[in-house]
Amino acid sequence: MRFFRLLTPLLLAIVAVLCFAPAAWAFCGFYVAKADTKLYNKASQVVIARDGDRTVLTMANDFQGEVKDFAMVVPVPTVLQKEQVRVTEPKIIERLDAFSAPRLVEYFDSDPCAPVYPQELSVPAPAAARSEAEGARGDRSLGVTIEARFNVGEYDILILSAKESGGLETWLKRNGYKIPRGAKELLKPYIRSSMKFFVAKVNLDKFEQSGYQFLRPLQISYQSPKFMLPIRLGMINATTEQDLIIYILSPQGQAEITNYRTVKIPSDANVPLFVKDKFGEFYKSMFQTAYTKEDRKVGFLEYAWDMGSCDPCSADPLSQEELKQAGVFWLDDNSGSNVPVSPSFRRPSPTSSVFISRLHVRYTRDKFPEDLIFQQTANSESFQGRYVLQHPFQGELKCQAGREYKRSLPKRFEQEAQTLAKLTNWNIQDIRNKMKLSVGNLTYSWWENFFSWLGLY
């Protein structure tokens, strides 16, 4: 189940020196608006396909507002040409989300009097008008240079370089962009790093002609030794904590954040059956509890798996064509994909190796003062956020084993209740009430009471 809306298509982004970016949810750039329209970016999704120092970055965001007011500014590591930028379909990100989403699984106890192997059932997670000459003179006086200008799909795109943040801020304002307060200071480090700025806004005529109802994600390719995602600018017009889902596709193993801790989301926990109808609520509470416990400054690994399989599957693995659309450029050298990656990106010999790491970062400006820096590892261990519903056997229990099994159930249910309370910080008595569970029916041994008192049981 996914609790993050893939608000359509949204747009994307950027890159930074490395890379970067994100969105729809939290991306590296910030929105800028004309007039007084309020823009929000609460959560973003970014796909980073990377092999060596070559990167294809896809960004989608949940921009909420009038399309005419949309614009974004993202730091990029180099001057991008039109051939390096394209729009893509949001369904690719939806597919990655569905495939890697935290999931709920169901198991059914076998008849203790006539054991059979349990049957596993996968439950899909829930988962202006100055003349050009005047403009050019004005731009130079501000230290801003338009390095490239082109149109891609429904977007008008500028690649800017700047000598100082104040000049860039002034340039953007003069050209009709409403810059969030505080942007100047956040622009400074990118300018010192000689990064460029990718500025995209919607061409309304082309958008209407396209027939789309939402903005589509932007995808860019570039080459840079830096493996990072700029998130600081994305905090400027954020009104609250930002959620960022990053899908890193690699020919190797897991990817991790190097300048913040990467930890695994709590997983493989048995929870009460009523969670089936509240999985979204459960997962959000569990994530918030884990996030708070980790002092709000870690990245969570929610999924790590070879794209060739899954177990259990919350959605089918992506096909090779879908992976190419997601930016995977190392699959072969003669695909029919129109992904605009440089020919030098492609390998002479094909390989189907694609490993996905799904990272979830909830960040604020005070807890994440730096952009995210990643590294790929050789660790190909599989991991998934997985939660288990264990149904008790419902048939007649006439044998001794069956009677013992029945007596064991209250303790098991109580353990599930305590696990749920610990994961979500929900009230234990409320949980018991929903389970119609009475503690009075439980009988513990002396050592169980002792370990419980120590918090170990």
VEXTITOR-379336 format. One record per residue (C-alpha): residue number from 1; residue in three letters; x, y, z. Coordinates in steps of 0.5 Angstrom, whole numbers, plus 500, padded with zeros to 3 digits. Each point is the difference from the previous one (the first is absolute). Example, Ala and Ser with C-alpha at 12.3 -4.5 7.8 and 13.67 -1.06 7.14 Angstrom:
<lumvos>
{lumvo 1,ALA,{525,491,516}}
{lumvo 2,SER,{502,507,498}}
</lumvos>
This chain:
<lumvos>
{lumvo 1,MET,{500,500,500}}
{lumvo 2,ARG,{502,507,499}}
{lumvo 3,PHE,{499,505,504}}
{lumvo 4,PHE,{503,505,496}}
{lumvo 5,ARG,{496,503,494}}
{lumvo 6,LEU,{504,500,494}}
{lumvo 7,LEU,{497,506,498}}
{lumvo 8,THR,{500,500,493}}
{lumvo 9,PRO,{505,501,496}}
{lumvo 10,LEU,{504,505,503}}
{lumvo 11,LEU,{506,502,498}}
{lumvo 12,LEU,{506,500,501}}
{lumvo 13,ALA,{507,501,500}}
{lumvo 14,ILE,{506,501,501}}
{lumvo 15,VAL,{506,498,502}}
{lumvo 16,ALA,{506,503,503}}
{lumvo 17,VAL,{507,499,499}}
{lumvo 18,LEU,{498,495,501}}
{lumvo 19,CYS,{494,499,499}}
{lumvo 20,PHE,{494,500,503}}
{lumvo 21,ALA,{494,501,502}}
{lumvo 22,PRO,{493,499,502}}
{lumvo 23,ALA,{494,501,500}}
{lumvo 24,ALA,{493,499,501}}
{lumvo 25,TRP,{501,500,506}}
{lumvo 26,ALA,{506,503,501}}
{lumvo 27,PHE,{505,502,495}}
{lumvo 28,CYS,{506,504,500}}
{lumvo 29,GLY,{498,506,497}}
{lumvo 30,PHE,{495,505,502}}
{lumvo 31,TYR,{493,502,497}}
{lumvo 32,VAL,{500,507,498}}
{lumvo 33,ALA,{493,503,498}}
{lumvo 34,LYS,{498,506,497}}
{lumvo 35,ALA,{495,505,503}}
{lumvo 36,ASP,{498,498,507}}
{lumvo 37,THR,{498,493,499}}
{lumvo 38,LYS,{502,495,505}}
{lumvo 39,LEU,{504,494,498}}
{lumvo 40,TYR,{501,494,505}}
{lumvo 41,ASN,{505,494,499}}
{lumvo 42,LYS,{498,495,505}}
{lumvo 43,ALA,{503,494,498}}
{lumvo 44,SER,{504,498,494}}
{lumvo 45,GLN,{503,493,496}}
{lumvo 46,VAL,{506,500,496}}
{lumvo 47,VAL,{503,494,496}}
{lumvo 48,ILE,{508,500,499}}
{lumvo 49,ALA,{503,495,495}}
{lumvo 50,ARG,{507,500,501}}
{lumvo 51,ASP,{506,496,498}}
{lumvo 52,GLY,{507,503,501}}
{lumvo 53,ASP,{500,508,499}}
{lumvo 54,ARG,{494,500,495}}
{lumvo 55,THR,{493,501,503}}
{lumvo 56,VAL,{493,501,497}}
{lumvo 57,LEU,{496,503,505}}
{lumvo 58,THR,{492,500,500}}
{lumvo 59,MET,{496,505,505}}
{lumvo 60,ALA,{493,500,501}}
{lumvo 61,ASN,{496,505,505}}
{lumvo 62,ASP,{494,501,503}}
{lumvo 63,PHE,{499,507,498}}
{lumvo 64,GLN,{493,503,502}}
{lumvo 65,GLY,{498,506,497}}
{lumvo 66,GLU,{498,503,493}}
{lumvo 67,VAL,{505,497,495}}
{lumvo 68,LYS,{501,507,497}}
{lumvo 69,ASP,{503,502,507}}
{lumvo 70,PHE,{505,494,500}}
{lumvo 71,ALA,{508,501,499}}
{lumvo 72,MET,{506,497,503}}
{lumvo 73,VAL,{507,501,501}}
{lumvo 74,VAL,{505,495,501}}
{lumvo 75,PRO,{507,500,501}}
{lumvo 76,VAL,{504,495,494}}
{lumvo 77,PRO,{507,499,500}}
{lumvo 78,THR,{501,502,493}}
{lumvo 79,VAL,{497,503,494}}
{lumvo 80,LEU,{494,496,497}}
{lumvo 81,GLN,{499,500,493}}
{lumvo 82,LYS,{493,498,497}}
{lumvo 83,GLU,{502,493,499}}
{lumvo 84,GLN,{501,499,507}}
{lumvo 85,VAL,{493,502,502}}
{lumvo 86,ARG,{493,496,499}}
{lumvo 87,VAL,{494,499,503}}
{lumvo 88,THR,{497,493,502}}
{lumvo 89,GLU,{494,497,502}}
{lumvo 90,PRO,{498,500,507}}
{lumvo 91,LYS,{498,493,500}}
{lumvo 92,ILE,{507,498,500}}
{lumvo 93,ILE,{501,503,507}}
{lumvo 94,GLU,{493,497,502}}
{lumvo 95,ARG,{503,493,498}}
{lumvo 96,LEU,{506,501,504}}
{lumvo 97,ASP,{496,502,506}}
{lumvo 98,ALA,{496,494,499}}
{lumvo 99,PHE,{505,495,500}}
{lumvo 100,SER,{504,502,506}}
{lumvo 101,ALA,{495,503,504}}
{lumvo 102,PRO,{500,497,507}}
{lumvo 103,ARG,{495,494,500}}
{lumvo 104,LEU,{495,496,505}}
{lumvo 105,VAL,{500,493,499}}
{lumvo 106,GLU,{495,495,503}}
{lumvo 107,TYR,{501,493,502}}
{lumvo 108,PHE,{495,495,503}}
{lumvo 109,ASP,{502,495,505}}
{lumvo 110,SER,{500,492,498}}
{lumvo 111,ASP,{495,495,504}}
{lumvo 112,PRO,{504,498,506}}
{lumvo 113,CYS,{497,494,500}}
{lumvo 114,ALA,{502,498,493}}
{lumvo 115,PRO,{505,505,498}}
{lumvo 116,VAL,{501,503,493}}
{lumvo 117,TYR,{505,505,497}}
{lumvo 118,PRO,{497,507,501}}
{lumvo 119,GLN,{498,504,494}}
{lumvo 120,GLU,{502,506,499}}
{lumvo 121,LEU,{496,506,497}}
{lumvo 122,SER,{503,506,497}}
{lumvo 123,VAL,{496,506,502}}
{lumvo 124,PRO,{502,506,495}}
{lumvo 125,ALA,{502,506,504}}
{lumvo 126,PRO,{495,503,502}}
{lumvo 127,ALA,{508,502,496}}
{lumvo 128,ALA,{512,581,464}}
{lumvo 129,ALA,{502,504,496}}
{lumvo 130,ARG,{506,503,499}}
{lumvo 131,SER,{504,500,494}}
{lumvo 132,GLU,{505,494,499}}
{lumvo 133,ALA,{506,505,499}}
{lumvo 134,GLU,{498,504,506}}
{lumvo 135,GLY,{499,493,504}}
{lumvo 136,ALA,{506,498,498}}
{lumvo 137,ARG,{504,506,503}}
{lumvo 138,GLY,{496,500,506}}
{lumvo 139,ASP,{501,492,501}}
{lumvo 140,ARG,{508,502,499}}
{lumvo 141,SER,{500,505,505}}
{lumvo 142,LEU,{497,495,505}}
{lumvo 143,GLY,{505,495,499}}
{lumvo 144,VAL,{495,495,497}}
{lumvo 145,THR,{501,497,493}}
{lumvo 146,ILE,{495,496,496}}
{lumvo 147,GLU,{504,494,498}}
{lumvo 148,ALA,{494,496,496}}
{lumvo 149,ARG,{493,501,499}}
{lumvo 150,PHE,{495,495,497}}
{lumvo 151,ASN,{494,497,500}}
{lumvo 152,VAL,{498,493,502}}
{lumvo 153,GLY,{493,497,500}}
{lumvo 154,GLU,{496,505,504}}
{lumvo 155,TYR,{506,503,503}}
{lumvo 156,ASP,{504,507,499}}
{lumvo 157,ILE,{507,498,502}}
{lumvo 158,LEU,{506,505,502}}
{lumvo 159,ILE,{506,498,502}}
{lumvo 160,LEU,{503,506,504}}
{lumvo 161,SER,{507,501,503}}
{lumvo 162,ALA,{501,506,505}}
{lumvo 163,LYS,{506,503,504}}
{lumvo 164,GLU,{496,502,506}}
{lumvo 165,SER,{494,498,504}}
{lumvo 166,GLY,{497,507,500}}
{lumvo 167,GLY,{501,501,493}}
{lumvo 168,LEU,{496,493,498}}
{lumvo 169,GLU,{495,502,505}}
{lumvo 170,THR,{499,507,497}}
{lumvo 171,TRP,{500,497,493}}
{lumvo 172,LEU,{494,495,502}}
{lumvo 173,LYS,{496,505,503}}
{lumvo 174,ARG,{501,505,494}}
{lumvo 175,ASN,{498,494,495}}
{lumvo 176,GLY,{493,499,504}}
{lumvo 177,TYR,{502,495,505}}
{lumvo 178,LYS,{498,500,507}}
{lumvo 179,ILE,{506,498,504}}
{lumvo 180,PRO,{499,497,507}}
{lumvo 181,ARG,{503,504,506}}
{lumvo 182,GLY,{507,497,502}}
{lumvo 183,ALA,{501,498,493}}
{lumvo 184,LYS,{506,504,499}}
{lumvo 185,GLU,{504,497,506}}
{lumvo 186,LEU,{499,493,497}}
{lumvo 187,LEU,{502,502,493}}
{lumvo 188,LYS,{507,502,502}}
{lumvo 189,PRO,{503,493,501}}
{lumvo 190,TYR,{498,498,494}}
{lumvo 191,ILE,{503,506,496}}
{lumvo 192,ARG,{506,499,504}}
{lumvo 193,SER,{500,493,497}}
{lumvo 194,SER,{500,502,493}}
{lumvo 195,MET,{493,497,499}}
{lumvo 196,LYS,{495,502,495}}
{lumvo 197,PHE,{493,501,501}}
{lumvo 198,PHE,{494,496,497}}
{lumvo 199,VAL,{494,505,499}}
{lumvo 200,ALA,{494,497,497}}
{lumvo 201,LYS,{493,503,500}}
{lumvo 202,VAL,{494,497,496}}
{lumvo 203,ASN,{498,503,493}}
{lumvo 204,LEU,{493,500,501}}
{lumvo 205,ASP,{498,500,492}}
{lumvo 206,LYS,{504,493,500}}
{lumvo 207,PHE,{497,498,506}}
{lumvo 208,GLU,{493,501,497}}
{lumvo 209,GLN,{502,497,494}}
{lumvo 210,SER,{503,493,503}}
{lumvo 211,GLY,{493,498,503}}
{lumvo 212,TYR,{503,499,507}}
{lumvo 213,GLN,{497,502,506}}
{lumvo 214,PHE,{506,500,504}}
{lumvo 215,LEU,{507,502,499}}
{lumvo 216,ARG,{505,494,498}}
{lumvo 217,PRO,{506,498,504}}
{lumvo 218,LEU,{507,503,497}}
{lumvo 219,GLN,{506,495,499}}
{lumvo 220,ILE,{507,503,499}}
{lumvo 221,SER,{506,496,498}}
{lumvo 222,TYR,{507,502,502}}
{lumvo 223,GLN,{507,498,502}}
{lumvo 224,SER,{503,502,506}}
{lumvo 225,PRO,{505,497,506}}
{lumvo 226,LYS,{495,502,505}}
{lumvo 227,PHE,{495,496,502}}
{lumvo 228,MET,{495,505,504}}
{lumvo 229,LEU,{493,502,500}}
{lumvo 230,PRO,{499,508,502}}
{lumvo 231,ILE,{494,500,505}}
{lumvo 232,ARG,{502,507,503}}
{lumvo 233,LEU,{496,504,495}}
{lumvo 234,GLY,{494,496,501}}
{lumvo 235,MET,{499,502,507}}
{lumvo 236,ILE,{499,507,498}}
{lumvo 237,ASN,{493,500,499}}
{lumvo 238,ALA,{498,494,504}}
{lumvo 239,THR,{495,501,505}}
{lumvo 240,THR,{502,494,504}}
{lumvo 241,GLU,{504,494,500}}
{lumvo 242,GLN,{502,497,493}}
{lumvo 243,ASP,{499,493,498}}
{lumvo 244,LEU,{505,498,495}}
{lumvo 245,ILE,{500,493,497}}
{lumvo 246,ILE,{506,498,496}}
{lumvo 247,TYR,{500,494,495}}
{lumvo 248,ILE,{508,499,498}}
{lumvo 249,LEU,{501,495,495}}
{lumvo 250,SER,{507,497,499}}
{lumvo 251,PRO,{503,494,497}}
{lumvo 252,GLN,{503,499,507}}
{lumvo 253,GLY,{497,499,506}}
{lumvo 254,GLN,{497,505,506}}
{lumvo 255,ALA,{501,507,500}}
{lumvo 256,GLU,{501,504,506}}
{lumvo 257,ILE,{500,507,503}}
{lumvo 258,THR,{507,502,502}}
{lumvo 259,ASN,{499,506,503}}
{lumvo 260,TYR,{494,498,505}}
{lumvo 261,ARG,{499,493,503}}
{lumvo 262,THR,{496,495,495}}
{lumvo 263,VAL,{496,495,505}}
{lumvo 264,LYS,{495,495,498}}
{lumvo 265,ILE,{493,501,501}}
{lumvo 266,PRO,{497,496,506}}
{lumvo 267,SER,{498,493,496}}
{lumvo 268,ASP,{497,493,500}}
{lumvo 269,ALA,{496,502,506}}
{lumvo 270,ASN,{493,496,502}}
{lumvo 271,VAL,{495,505,501}}
{lumvo 272,PRO,{492,499,502}}
{lumvo 273,LEU,{495,498,494}}
{lumvo 274,PHE,{497,506,500}}
{lumvo 275,VAL,{506,504,498}}
{lumvo 276,LYS,{498,497,493}}
{lumvo 277,ASP,{494,506,499}}
{lumvo 278,LYS,{505,505,503}}
{lumvo 279,PHE,{506,498,497}}
{lumvo 280,GLY,{501,508,497}}
{lumvo 281,GLU,{499,502,507}}
{lumvo 282,PHE,{504,495,503}}
{lumvo 283,TYR,{506,501,496}}
{lumvo 284,LYS,{500,508,501}}
{lumvo 285,SER,{500,499,507}}
{lumvo 286,MET,{506,495,500}}
{lumvo 287,PHE,{504,504,496}}
{lumvo 288,GLN,{499,506,504}}
{lumvo 289,THR,{502,497,506}}
{lumvo 290,ALA,{506,497,497}}
{lumvo 291,TYR,{502,507,497}}
{lumvo 292,THR,{499,503,507}}
{lumvo 293,LYS,{504,494,504}}
{lumvo 294,GLU,{506,502,495}}
{lumvo 295,ASP,{500,507,502}}
{lumvo 296,ARG,{497,502,493}}
{lumvo 297,LYS,{506,500,496}}
{lumvo 298,VAL,{501,493,497}}
{lumvo 299,GLY,{498,497,493}}
{lumvo 300,PHE,{496,494,500}}
{lumvo 301,LEU,{501,494,496}}
{lumvo 302,GLU,{493,497,498}}
{lumvo 303,TYR,{502,496,494}}
{lumvo 304,ALA,{506,496,497}}
{lumvo 305,TRP,{499,495,495}}
{lumvo 306,ASP,{503,498,493}}
{lumvo 307,MET,{495,502,495}}
{lumvo 308,GLY,{499,493,497}}
{lumvo 309,SER,{496,497,505}}
{lumvo 310,CYS,{496,502,507}}
{lumvo 311,ASP,{497,496,506}}
{lumvo 312,PRO,{495,501,501}}
{lumvo 313,CYS,{498,505,494}}
{lumvo 314,SER,{496,506,502}}
{lumvo 315,ALA,{500,501,492}}
{lumvo 316,ASP,{504,497,494}}
{lumvo 317,PRO,{507,502,499}}
{lumvo 318,LEU,{501,505,495}}
{lumvo 319,SER,{501,497,493}}
{lumvo 320,GLN,{507,502,496}}
{lumvo 321,GLU,{496,505,496}}
{lumvo 322,GLU,{497,504,506}}
{lumvo 323,LEU,{507,500,504}}
{lumvo 324,LYS,{503,503,494}}
{lumvo 325,GLN,{494,505,500}}
{lumvo 326,ALA,{502,501,508}}
{lumvo 327,GLY,{507,502,497}}
{lumvo 328,VAL,{504,493,500}}
{lumvo 329,PHE,{505,501,495}}
{lumvo 330,TRP,{505,494,501}}
{lumvo 331,LEU,{495,495,498}}
{lumvo 332,ASP,{502,499,492}}
{lumvo 333,ASP,{502,505,495}}
{lumvo 334,ASN,{495,499,495}}
{lumvo 335,SER,{493,501,503}}
{lumvo 336,GLY,{494,503,497}}
{lumvo 337,SER,{500,505,506}}
{lumvo 338,ASN,{500,507,499}}
{lumvo 339,VAL,{503,502,506}}
{lumvo 340,PRO,{505,506,498}}
{lumvo 341,VAL,{506,497,503}}
{lumvo 342,SER,{507,501,497}}
{lumvo 343,PRO,{503,494,496}}
{lumvo 344,SER,{506,500,504}}
{lumvo 345,PHE,{495,498,506}}
{lumvo 346,ARG,{499,493,497}}
{lumvo 347,ARG,{504,494,501}}
{lumvo 348,PRO,{502,496,494}}
{lumvo 349,SER,{498,494,503}}
{lumvo 350,PRO,{493,499,503}}
{lumvo 351,THR,{498,498,507}}
{lumvo 352,SER,{493,500,504}}
{lumvo 353,SER,{503,501,507}}
{lumvo 354,VAL,{496,506,503}}
{lumvo 355,PHE,{500,500,508}}
{lumvo 356,ILE,{495,505,503}}
{lumvo 357,SER,{501,504,506}}
{lumvo 358,ARG,{494,503,503}}
{lumvo 359,LEU,{502,506,505}}
{lumvo 360,HIS,{495,504,504}}
{lumvo 361,VAL,{502,507,503}}
{lumvo 362,ARG,{496,504,504}}
{lumvo 363,TYR,{504,506,501}}
{lumvo 364,THR,{499,507,503}}
{lumvo 365,ARG,{505,506,499}}
{lumvo 366,ASP,{503,499,507}}
{lumvo 367,LYS,{501,493,500}}
{lumvo 368,PHE,{503,499,493}}
{lumvo 369,PRO,{504,506,498}}
{lumvo 370,GLU,{504,497,495}}
{lumvo 371,ASP,{498,497,493}}
{lumvo 372,LEU,{500,493,500}}
{lumvo 373,ILE,{506,496,498}}
{lumvo 374,PHE,{500,493,498}}
{lumvo 375,GLN,{504,494,498}}
{lumvo 376,GLN,{499,493,497}}
{lumvo 377,THR,{502,494,503}}
{lumvo 378,ALA,{501,493,499}}
{lumvo 379,ASN,{495,497,505}}
{lumvo 380,SER,{495,497,496}}
{lumvo 381,GLU,{496,497,506}}
{lumvo 382,SER,{492,501,499}}
{lumvo 383,PHE,{496,504,505}}
{lumvo 384,GLN,{493,502,500}}
{lumvo 385,GLY,{495,504,505}}
{lumvo 386,ARG,{495,494,501}}
{lumvo 387,TYR,{495,499,505}}
{lumvo 388,VAL,{497,493,502}}
{lumvo 389,LEU,{492,498,501}}
{lumvo 390,GLN,{500,493,503}}
{lumvo 391,HIS,{493,497,500}}
{lumvo 392,PRO,{498,495,505}}
{lumvo 393,PHE,{498,493,498}}
{lumvo 394,GLN,{492,501,500}}
{lumvo 395,GLY,{498,492,500}}
{lumvo 396,GLU,{499,495,505}}
{lumvo 397,LEU,{505,498,505}}
{lumvo 398,LYS,{499,494,503}}
{lumvo 399,CYS,{507,497,501}}
{lumvo 400,GLN,{505,502,506}}
{lumvo 401,ALA,{505,504,495}}
{lumvo 402,GLY,{493,504,498}}
{lumvo 403,ARG,{498,501,507}}
{lumvo 404,GLU,{508,503,502}}
{lumvo 405,TYR,{499,504,494}}
{lumvo 406,LYS,{494,503,502}}
{lumvo 407,ARG,{503,502,507}}
{lumvo 408,SER,{506,503,497}}
{lumvo 409,LEU,{496,505,495}}
{lumvo 410,PRO,{498,505,506}}
{lumvo 411,LYS,{508,501,501}}
{lumvo 412,ARG,{501,501,493}}
{lumvo 413,PHE,{494,505,499}}
{lumvo 414,GLU,{503,504,506}}
{lumvo 415,GLN,{507,500,497}}
{lumvo 416,GLU,{497,503,493}}
{lumvo 417,ALA,{497,505,504}}
{lumvo 418,GLN,{506,502,504}}
{lumvo 419,THR,{504,500,493}}
{lumvo 420,LEU,{495,505,497}}
{lumvo 421,ALA,{500,504,506}}
{lumvo 422,LYS,{508,500,500}}
{lumvo 423,LEU,{500,502,492}}
{lumvo 424,THR,{495,505,500}}
{lumvo 425,ASN,{499,503,507}}
{lumvo 426,TRP,{493,499,500}}
{lumvo 427,ASN,{497,498,506}}
{lumvo 428,ILE,{500,493,502}}
{lumvo 429,GLN,{493,500,503}}
{lumvo 430,ASP,{497,503,494}}
{lumvo 431,ILE,{504,494,496}}
{lumvo 432,ARG,{497,495,505}}
{lumvo 433,ASN,{493,503,499}}
{lumvo 434,LYS,{500,499,493}}
{lumvo 435,MET,{503,493,501}}
{lumvo 436,LYS,{495,498,505}}
{lumvo 437,LEU,{506,498,504}}
{lumvo 438,SER,{499,499,507}}
{lumvo 439,VAL,{507,500,504}}
{lumvo 440,GLY,{496,496,506}}
{lumvo 441,ASN,{500,494,495}}
{lumvo 442,LEU,{508,500,500}}
{lumvo 443,THR,{504,496,504}}
{lumvo 444,TYR,{507,501,500}}
{lumvo 445,SER,{506,496,503}}
{lumvo 446,TRP,{505,504,506}}
{lumvo 447,TRP,{505,501,495}}
{lumvo 448,GLU,{496,503,495}}
{lumvo 449,ASN,{497,505,505}}
{lumvo 450,PHE,{508,501,502}}
{lumvo 451,PHE,{502,501,493}}
{lumvo 452,SER,{494,505,499}}
{lumvo 453,TRP,{502,504,506}}
{lumvo 454,LEU,{506,501,497}}
{lumvo 455,GLY,{497,502,493}}
{lumvo 456,LEU,{503,494,497}}
{lumvo 457,TYR,{494,496,498}}
</lumvos>
